[in-house]
Amino acid sequence: MNLHLLYFGIVREKLGRTREERRVADGITVAELMTELAGDHGIFALGAGSLRVAVNREYVGDSHVLADQDEVAVIPPVAGGAPQAHGAEAAAPLARITGAAIDLGSLVSFVSDPSAGAVATFLGTTRATNRGRSVLKLEYEAYDEMAVAEFVKIAARAAERWEITRVAIVHRKGTVPLGEASVAIAVSAPHRFEAIEACHYCIDALKQVAPIWKKEHFEGGEVWIGSLADCDHGDGGDSHEGAGHPHETGGHSRRGRE
């Protein structure tokens, strides 16, 4: 049977290609496929234990049995952590990957509603230093369709946990210069507590499950954040940290640094 393989981040870079068609035995599992790939290229062996697999844009385990014409994405560590379980789809959130500058005001306009007494926002921007090195810029790569689907699921999970009105999640891809936003989130709710908590949850969940990869360009080199090479450069931590509190209509703002 035939599989459509997709590669991202450091795996794409090491292989020098974004996709390939591969013929495999019928009934092969994800674990068996990864063993085959490891025999062809060392990046799969080196990444064993950290690489995850998504089949038709859904995360799966090693025992998952692949079918003919499946789309199989090899997922290196994402920009903020390892994938975890998540909930069902939310009702009509704004979920988008964009190559353009992010307009936070447009997200606030989207979530604003007469029934909402609070709007909380998060804005993550590129900071000038990380782990003692001078950052020149960040470069983001995304599995667009799956990332958007994960944003929708994150919004749904937030709606299950808190009484909220609307959610907007936008992440940038490509080069993000110093001081510019790479991610923005807006959540509206009848009350401030729910809006703030749901906004906090959305950025944390995005960093864990969204298939988005970040390359940091700094004076003297570059590294994919979360990769084995990144761990060699330092503690492997994420350069995105929140500071302050989310924005509420008539309240405060939360601004992070990428």
Stockholm file with secondary structure:
# STOCKHOLM 1.0

chainA/1-258         MNLHLLYFGIVREKLGRTREERRVADGITVAELMTELAGDHGIFALGAGSLRVAVNREYVGDSHVLADQDEVAVIPPVAGGAPQAHGAEAAAPLARITGAAIDLGSLVSFVSDPSAGAVATFLGTTRATNRGRSVLKLEYEAYDEMAVAEFVKIAARAAERWEITRVAIVHRKGTVPLGEASVAIAVSAPHRFEAIEACHYCIDALKQVAPIWKKEHFEGGEVWIGSLADCDHGDGGDSHEGAGHPHETGGHSRRGRE
#=GR chainA/1-258 SS CEEEEEECHHHHHHHTCSEEEEECCTTCBHHHHHHHHHHHCHHHHHTTTTCEEEETTEEECTTCBCCTTCEEEEECCBTTBCCCCCCCCCSSCEEEEESSCCCHHHHHHHHCCTTCSEEEEEEEECCSEETTEEEEEEEEEECHHHHHHHHHHHHHHHHHHSCCSEEEEEEECEEEETTCEEEEEEEEESSHHHHHHHHHHHHHHHHHHSCEEEEEEETTEEEETTSHHHHHHSSCCCSCEEEECCBCTTSBCEEEEC
#=GC SS_cons         CEEEEEECHHHHHHHTCSEEEEECCTTCBHHHHHHHHHHHCHHHHHTTTTCEEEETTEEECTTCBCCTTCEEEEECCBTTBCCCCCCCCCSSCEEEEESSCCCHHHHHHHHCCTTCSEEEEEEEECCSEETTEEEEEEEEEECHHHHHHHHHHHHHHHHHHSCCSEEEEEEECEEEETTCEEEEEEEEESSHHHHHHHHHHHHHHHHHHSCEEEEEEETTEEEETTSHHHHHHSSCCCSCEEEECCBCTTSBCEEEEC
//
